[in-house]
């Protein structure tokens, strides 16, 4: 099993969700996040004063899935989230040792 964590622009969330559903994934977890990378924030004007916005709004999407779906899911996220501009985000893939469904006690891939 693998875990995919994708940090994307908030307005791309619906497109990413639909792309993942087309691949056949059922469950995702979404968290609002703030951060910056090479983008390094930007300056804004508020009531005549200029200030720096270091942390930009992002969305973190997390999915745990079977190994055979990883490539399709990563491609779906990349295609749906890409704008071609700086700050499109990142995708991380890591291994999951165990998954347990709390309600039924199912383990491993059955729990996913």
CNS distance restraints for C-alpha pairs under 8 A (distance, minus, plus):
assign (resid   1 and name CA) (resid  64 and name CA) 6.93 0.50 0.50
assign (resid   1 and name CA) (resid  65 and name CA) 5.69 0.50 0.50
assign (resid   1 and name CA) (resid  66 and name CA) 4.71 0.50 0.50
assign (resid   1 and name CA) (resid  67 and name CA) 5.22 0.50 0.50
assign (resid   1 and name CA) (resid  95 and name CA) 6.16 0.50 0.50
assign (resid   1 and name CA) (resid  96 and name CA) 5.39 0.50 0.50
assign (resid   1 and name CA) (resid  97 and name CA) 7.24 0.50 0.50
assign (resid   1 and name CA) (resid 108 and name CA) 7.95 0.50 0.50
assign (resid   1 and name CA) (resid 109 and name CA) 7.04 0.50 0.50
assign (resid   2 and name CA) (resid  64 and name CA) 5.68 0.50 0.50
assign (resid   2 and name CA) (resid  65 and name CA) 5.62 0.50 0.50
assign (resid   2 and name CA) (resid  66 and name CA) 6.37 0.50 0.50
assign (resid   2 and name CA) (resid  67 and name CA) 6.00 0.50 0.50
assign (resid   2 and name CA) (resid  70 and name CA) 7.23 0.50 0.50
assign (resid   2 and name CA) (resid  93 and name CA) 6.61 0.50 0.50
assign (resid   2 and name CA) (resid  94 and name CA) 5.58 0.50 0.50
assign (resid   2 and name CA) (resid  95 and name CA) 4.52 0.50 0.50
assign (resid   2 and name CA) (resid  96 and name CA) 5.26 0.50 0.50
assign (resid   3 and name CA) (resid  62 and name CA) 6.98 0.50 0.50
assign (resid   3 and name CA) (resid  63 and name CA) 5.58 0.50 0.50
assign (resid   3 and name CA) (resid  64 and name CA) 4.36 0.50 0.50
assign (resid   3 and name CA) (resid  65 and name CA) 6.50 0.50 0.50
assign (resid   3 and name CA) (resid  93 and name CA) 5.63 0.50 0.50
assign (resid   3 and name CA) (resid  94 and name CA) 5.23 0.50 0.50
assign (resid   3 and name CA) (resid  95 and name CA) 6.11 0.50 0.50
assign (resid   3 and name CA) (resid  96 and name CA) 6.30 0.50 0.50
assign (resid   4 and name CA) (resid  61 and name CA) 7.86 0.50 0.50
assign (resid   4 and name CA) (resid  62 and name CA) 5.66 0.50 0.50
assign (resid   4 and name CA) (resid  63 and name CA) 5.20 0.50 0.50
assign (resid   4 and name CA) (resid  64 and name CA) 6.40 0.50 0.50
assign (resid   4 and name CA) (resid  70 and name CA) 7.89 0.50 0.50
assign (resid   4 and name CA) (resid  74 and name CA) 7.75 0.50 0.50
assign (resid   4 and name CA) (resid  91 and name CA) 6.89 0.50 0.50
assign (resid   4 and name CA) (resid  92 and name CA) 5.64 0.50 0.50
assign (resid   4 and name CA) (resid  93 and name CA) 4.61 0.50 0.50
assign (resid   4 and name CA) (resid  94 and name CA) 6.62 0.50 0.50
assign (resid   5 and name CA) (resid  60 and name CA) 6.72 0.50 0.50
assign (resid   5 and name CA) (resid  61 and name CA) 5.64 0.50 0.50
assign (resid   5 and name CA) (resid  62 and name CA) 4.60 0.50 0.50
assign (resid   5 and name CA) (resid  63 and name CA) 6.67 0.50 0.50
assign (resid   5 and name CA) (resid  91 and name CA) 5.73 0.50 0.50
assign (resid   5 and name CA) (resid  92 and name CA) 5.08 0.50 0.50
assign (resid   5 and name CA) (resid  93 and name CA) 6.48 0.50 0.50
assign (resid   6 and name CA) (resid  60 and name CA) 5.58 0.50 0.50
assign (resid   6 and name CA) (resid  61 and name CA) 5.10 0.50 0.50
assign (resid   6 and name CA) (resid  62 and name CA) 6.55 0.50 0.50
assign (resid   6 and name CA) (resid  77 and name CA) 7.77 0.50 0.50
assign (resid   6 and name CA) (resid  89 and name CA) 7.22 0.50 0.50
assign (resid   6 and name CA) (resid  90 and name CA) 5.68 0.50 0.50
assign (resid   6 and name CA) (resid  91 and name CA) 4.31 0.50 0.50
assign (resid   6 and name CA) (resid  92 and name CA) 6.25 0.50 0.50
assign (resid   7 and name CA) (resid  58 and name CA) 6.47 0.50 0.50
assign (resid   7 and name CA) (resid  59 and name CA) 5.65 0.50 0.50
assign (resid   7 and name CA) (resid  60 and name CA) 4.55 0.50 0.50
assign (resid   7 and name CA) (resid  61 and name CA) 6.48 0.50 0.50
assign (resid   7 and name CA) (resid  89 and name CA) 5.04 0.50 0.50
assign (resid   7 and name CA) (resid  90 and name CA) 5.28 0.50 0.50
assign (resid   7 and name CA) (resid  91 and name CA) 6.46 0.50 0.50
assign (resid   8 and name CA) (resid  12 and name CA) 6.91 0.50 0.50
assign (resid   8 and name CA) (resid  13 and name CA) 7.40 0.50 0.50
assign (resid   8 and name CA) (resid  58 and name CA) 5.76 0.50 0.50
assign (resid   8 and name CA) (resid  59 and name CA) 5.35 0.50 0.50
assign (resid   8 and name CA) (resid  60 and name CA) 6.47 0.50 0.50
assign (resid   8 and name CA) (resid  61 and name CA) 7.79 0.50 0.50
assign (resid   8 and name CA) (resid  81 and name CA) 6.44 0.50 0.50
assign (resid   8 and name CA) (resid  88 and name CA) 5.92 0.50 0.50
assign (resid   8 and name CA) (resid  89 and name CA) 4.73 0.50 0.50
assign (resid   8 and name CA) (resid  90 and name CA) 6.93 0.50 0.50
assign (resid   9 and name CA) (resid  13 and name CA) 7.21 0.50 0.50
assign (resid   9 and name CA) (resid  57 and name CA) 7.34 0.50 0.50
assign (resid   9 and name CA) (resid  58 and name CA) 5.11 0.50 0.50
assign (resid   9 and name CA) (resid  59 and name CA) 6.11 0.50 0.50
assign (resid   9 and name CA) (resid  81 and name CA) 7.34 0.50 0.50
assign (resid   9 and name CA) (resid  87 and name CA) 7.53 0.50 0.50
assign (resid   9 and name CA) (resid  88 and name CA) 6.17 0.50 0.50
assign (resid   9 and name CA) (resid  89 and name CA) 6.90 0.50 0.50
assign (resid  10 and name CA) (resid  57 and name CA) 7.05 0.50 0.50
assign (resid  10 and name CA) (resid  58 and name CA) 5.49 0.50 0.50
assign (resid  10 and name CA) (resid  59 and name CA) 5.33 0.50 0.50
assign (resid  12 and name CA) (resid  16 and name CA) 6.26 0.50 0.50
assign (resid  12 and name CA) (resid  80 and name CA) 7.13 0.50 0.50
assign (resid  12 and name CA) (resid  81 and name CA) 5.54 0.50 0.50
assign (resid  13 and name CA) (resid  17 and name CA) 6.07 0.50 0.50
assign (resid  13 and name CA) (resid  59 and name CA) 7.44 0.50 0.50
assign (resid  13 and name CA) (resid  81 and name CA) 7.67 0.50 0.50
assign (resid  14 and name CA) (resid  18 and name CA) 6.17 0.50 0.50
assign (resid  15 and name CA) (resid  19 and name CA) 6.14 0.50 0.50
assign (resid  15 and name CA) (resid  80 and name CA) 5.61 0.50 0.50
assign (resid  15 and name CA) (resid  81 and name CA) 7.21 0.50 0.50
assign (resid  16 and name CA) (resid  20 and name CA) 6.17 0.50 0.50
assign (resid  16 and name CA) (resid  76 and name CA) 7.15 0.50 0.50
assign (resid  16 and name CA) (resid  77 and name CA) 5.51 0.50 0.50
assign (resid  16 and name CA) (resid  80 and name CA) 5.15 0.50 0.50
assign (resid  16 and name CA) (resid  81 and name CA) 6.20 0.50 0.50
assign (resid  17 and name CA) (resid  21 and name CA) 6.27 0.50 0.50
assign (resid  18 and name CA) (resid  22 and name CA) 6.28 0.50 0.50
assign (resid  19 and name CA) (resid  23 and name CA) 6.51 0.50 0.50
assign (resid  19 and name CA) (resid  76 and name CA) 5.52 0.50 0.50
assign (resid  19 and name CA) (resid  77 and name CA) 6.90 0.50 0.50
assign (resid  19 and name CA) (resid  80 and name CA) 6.60 0.50 0.50
assign (resid  20 and name CA) (resid  24 and name CA) 6.51 0.50 0.50
assign (resid  20 and name CA) (resid  25 and name CA) 5.62 0.50 0.50
assign (resid  20 and name CA) (resid  26 and name CA) 7.97 0.50 0.50
assign (resid  20 and name CA) (resid  73 and name CA) 6.24 0.50 0.50
assign (resid  20 and name CA) (resid  76 and name CA) 6.22 0.50 0.50
assign (resid  20 and name CA) (resid  77 and name CA) 7.08 0.50 0.50
assign (resid  21 and name CA) (resid  25 and name CA) 5.17 0.50 0.50
assign (resid  21 and name CA) (resid  26 and name CA) 6.37 0.50 0.50
assign (resid  23 and name CA) (resid  72 and name CA) 6.70 0.50 0.50
assign (resid  23 and name CA) (resid  73 and name CA) 6.65 0.50 0.50
assign (resid  23 and name CA) (resid  76 and name CA) 7.45 0.50 0.50
assign (resid  25 and name CA) (resid  65 and name CA) 7.94 0.50 0.50
assign (resid  27 and name CA) (resid  63 and name CA) 6.99 0.50 0.50
assign (resid  28 and name CA) (resid  61 and name CA) 6.72 0.50 0.50
assign (resid  28 and name CA) (resid  62 and name CA) 5.81 0.50 0.50
assign (resid  28 and name CA) (resid  63 and name CA) 5.11 0.50 0.50
assign (resid  28 and name CA) (resid  64 and name CA) 7.94 0.50 0.50
assign (resid  29 and name CA) (resid  61 and name CA) 5.71 0.50 0.50
assign (resid  29 and name CA) (resid  62 and name CA) 5.07 0.50 0.50
assign (resid  29 and name CA) (resid  63 and name CA) 6.58 0.50 0.50
assign (resid  30 and name CA) (resid  59 and name CA) 6.81 0.50 0.50
assign (resid  30 and name CA) (resid  60 and name CA) 5.66 0.50 0.50
assign (resid  30 and name CA) (resid  61 and name CA) 4.66 0.50 0.50
assign (resid  30 and name CA) (resid  62 and name CA) 6.44 0.50 0.50
assign (resid  31 and name CA) (resid  59 and name CA) 5.81 0.50 0.50
assign (resid  31 and name CA) (resid  60 and name CA) 5.08 0.50 0.50
assign (resid  31 and name CA) (resid  61 and name CA) 6.58 0.50 0.50
assign (resid  32 and name CA) (resid  57 and name CA) 7.50 0.50 0.50
assign (resid  32 and name CA) (resid  58 and name CA) 6.25 0.50 0.50
assign (resid  32 and name CA) (resid  59 and name CA) 4.73 0.50 0.50
assign (resid  32 and name CA) (resid  60 and name CA) 6.25 0.50 0.50
assign (resid  33 and name CA) (resid  57 and name CA) 6.07 0.50 0.50
assign (resid  33 and name CA) (resid  58 and name CA) 4.99 0.50 0.50
assign (resid  33 and name CA) (resid  59 and name CA) 5.37 0.50 0.50
assign (resid  33 and name CA) (resid  60 and name CA) 6.37 0.50 0.50
assign (resid  34 and name CA) (resid  55 and name CA) 5.30 0.50 0.50
assign (resid  34 and name CA) (resid  56 and name CA) 5.24 0.50 0.50
assign (resid  34 and name CA) (resid  57 and name CA) 4.60 0.50 0.50
assign (resid  34 and name CA) (resid  58 and name CA) 5.31 0.50 0.50
assign (resid  34 and name CA) (resid  59 and name CA) 7.79 0.50 0.50
assign (resid  35 and name CA) (resid  54 and name CA) 7.56 0.50 0.50
assign (resid  35 and name CA) (resid  55 and name CA) 4.52 0.50 0.50
assign (resid  35 and name CA) (resid  56 and name CA) 5.32 0.50 0.50
assign (resid  35 and name CA) (resid  57 and name CA) 6.75 0.50 0.50
assign (resid  35 and name CA) (resid  58 and name CA) 6.84 0.50 0.50
assign (resid  36 and name CA) (resid  40 and name CA) 5.47 0.50 0.50
assign (resid  36 and name CA) (resid  41 and name CA) 6.32 0.50 0.50
assign (resid  36 and name CA) (resid  54 and name CA) 6.87 0.50 0.50
assign (resid  36 and name CA) (resid  55 and name CA) 5.58 0.50 0.50
assign (resid  36 and name CA) (resid  56 and name CA) 6.07 0.50 0.50
assign (resid  36 and name CA) (resid  87 and name CA) 7.86 0.50 0.50
assign (resid  37 and name CA) (resid  87 and name CA) 7.31 0.50 0.50
assign (resid  38 and name CA) (resid  86 and name CA) 7.65 0.50 0.50
assign (resid  38 and name CA) (resid  87 and name CA) 7.43 0.50 0.50
assign (resid  39 and name CA) (resid  86 and name CA) 6.30 0.50 0.50
assign (resid  39 and name CA) (resid  87 and name CA) 5.85 0.50 0.50
assign (resid  40 and name CA) (resid  54 and name CA) 6.28 0.50 0.50
assign (resid  40 and name CA) (resid  55 and name CA) 7.94 0.50 0.50
assign (resid  41 and name CA) (resid  52 and name CA) 7.11 0.50 0.50
assign (resid  41 and name CA) (resid  53 and name CA) 5.39 0.50 0.50
assign (resid  41 and name CA) (resid  54 and name CA) 4.40 0.50 0.50
assign (resid  41 and name CA) (resid  55 and name CA) 6.10 0.50 0.50
assign (resid  41 and name CA) (resid  56 and name CA) 6.20 0.50 0.50
assign (resid  42 and name CA) (resid  52 and name CA) 5.78 0.50 0.50
assign (resid  42 and name CA) (resid  53 and name CA) 5.38 0.50 0.50
assign (resid  42 and name CA) (resid  54 and name CA) 6.70 0.50 0.50
assign (resid  43 and name CA) (resid  50 and name CA) 6.60 0.50 0.50
assign (resid  43 and name CA) (resid  51 and name CA) 5.52 0.50 0.50
assign (resid  43 and name CA) (resid  52 and name CA) 4.31 0.50 0.50
assign (resid  43 and name CA) (resid  53 and name CA) 5.80 0.50 0.50
assign (resid  44 and name CA) (resid  50 and name CA) 5.65 0.50 0.50
assign (resid  44 and name CA) (resid  51 and name CA) 5.58 0.50 0.50
assign (resid  44 and name CA) (resid  52 and name CA) 6.35 0.50 0.50
assign (resid  44 and name CA) (resid  53 and name CA) 7.04 0.50 0.50
assign (resid  45 and name CA) (resid  49 and name CA) 5.54 0.50 0.50
assign (resid  45 and name CA) (resid  50 and name CA) 4.47 0.50 0.50
assign (resid  45 and name CA) (resid  51 and name CA) 6.44 0.50 0.50
assign (resid  46 and name CA) (resid  50 and name CA) 6.32 0.50 0.50
assign (resid  46 and name CA) (resid  51 and name CA) 7.56 0.50 0.50
assign (resid  64 and name CA) (resid  96 and name CA) 7.86 0.50 0.50
assign (resid  64 and name CA) (resid 112 and name CA) 6.85 0.50 0.50
assign (resid  65 and name CA) (resid  69 and name CA) 6.71 0.50 0.50
assign (resid  65 and name CA) (resid  70 and name CA) 7.00 0.50 0.50
assign (resid  65 and name CA) (resid 109 and name CA) 7.81 0.50 0.50
assign (resid  65 and name CA) (resid 112 and name CA) 6.53 0.50 0.50
assign (resid  66 and name CA) (resid  70 and name CA) 7.00 0.50 0.50
assign (resid  66 and name CA) (resid 109 and name CA) 6.68 0.50 0.50
assign (resid  66 and name CA) (resid 112 and name CA) 7.95 0.50 0.50
assign (resid  69 and name CA) (resid  73 and name CA) 6.12 0.50 0.50
assign (resid  70 and name CA) (resid  74 and name CA) 6.06 0.50 0.50
assign (resid  71 and name CA) (resid  75 and name CA) 6.16 0.50 0.50
assign (resid  72 and name CA) (resid  76 and name CA) 6.07 0.50 0.50
assign (resid  73 and name CA) (resid  77 and name CA) 6.17 0.50 0.50
assign (resid  74 and name CA) (resid  78 and name CA) 6.07 0.50 0.50
assign (resid  74 and name CA) (resid  91 and name CA) 7.48 0.50 0.50
assign (resid  75 and name CA) (resid  79 and name CA) 6.03 0.50 0.50
assign (resid  76 and name CA) (resid  80 and name CA) 6.05 0.50 0.50
assign (resid  77 and name CA) (resid  81 and name CA) 5.83 0.50 0.50
assign (resid  78 and name CA) (resid  82 and name CA) 5.85 0.50 0.50
assign (resid  78 and name CA) (resid  91 and name CA) 7.97 0.50 0.50
assign (resid  81 and name CA) (resid  88 and name CA) 6.76 0.50 0.50
assign (resid  82 and name CA) (resid  88 and name CA) 5.93 0.50 0.50
assign (resid  83 and name CA) (resid  88 and name CA) 6.46 0.50 0.50
assign (resid  84 and name CA) (resid  88 and name CA) 7.18 0.50 0.50
assign (resid  98 and name CA) (resid 107 and name CA) 7.08 0.50 0.50
assign (resid  98 and name CA) (resid 108 and name CA) 5.60 0.50 0.50
assign (resid  99 and name CA) (resid 107 and name CA) 5.52 0.50 0.50
assign (resid  99 and name CA) (resid 108 and name CA) 5.02 0.50 0.50
assign (resid  99 and name CA) (resid 109 and name CA) 7.22 0.50 0.50
assign (resid  99 and name CA) (resid 111 and name CA) 5.98 0.50 0.50
assign (resid  99 and name CA) (resid 112 and name CA) 6.93 0.50 0.50
assign (resid 100 and name CA) (resid 105 and name CA) 6.08 0.50 0.50
assign (resid 100 and name CA) (resid 106 and name CA) 5.66 0.50 0.50
assign (resid 100 and name CA) (resid 107 and name CA) 4.44 0.50 0.50
assign (resid 100 and name CA) (resid 108 and name CA) 6.52 0.50 0.50
assign (resid 100 and name CA) (resid 111 and name CA) 5.43 0.50 0.50
assign (resid 100 and name CA) (resid 112 and name CA) 7.99 0.50 0.50
assign (resid 101 and name CA) (resid 105 and name CA) 5.21 0.50 0.50
assign (resid 101 and name CA) (resid 106 and name CA) 5.24 0.50 0.50
assign (resid 101 and name CA) (resid 107 and name CA) 6.43 0.50 0.50
assign (resid 101 and name CA) (resid 111 and name CA) 4.90 0.50 0.50
assign (resid 101 and name CA) (resid 112 and name CA) 7.58 0.50 0.50
assign (resid 102 and name CA) (resid 106 and name CA) 7.67 0.50 0.50
assign (resid 105 and name CA) (resid 111 and name CA) 7.93 0.50 0.50
assign (resid 106 and name CA) (resid 110 and name CA) 5.98 0.50 0.50
assign (resid 106 and name CA) (resid 111 and name CA) 5.11 0.50 0.50
assign (resid 107 and name CA) (resid 111 and name CA) 5.01 0.50 0.50
assign (resid 108 and name CA) (resid 112 and name CA) 7.06 0.50 0.50
